[in-house]
Amino acid sequence: MVDKSRIPPAQRQVQDFPILHIGDIPKFDVKTSDLRIEGMVNNSLLLTWEEFLKLPRNISINDFHCVTG
């Protein structure tokens, strides 16, 4: 249960966060998909899905407030 004092005016708590997108959702294949970090970075990086899963993780729980209420 959420502390109601944490919910700003004109906002509401939701249990089912909507996922909005335009167009089809691309298929994800763990064998062929990769993560590329490039552009304005000091070191470009290419990770396979397996390498990505081995990265350290951090759990952070935060409030998220939407402009639509």
Secondary structure, 3 states (H helix, E strand, C coil): CCCHHHCCCCCCCCCCCCCCCCCCCCCCCCCCCEEEECCCCCCCEEEEHHHHHCCCCCCCCCCCCCCCC
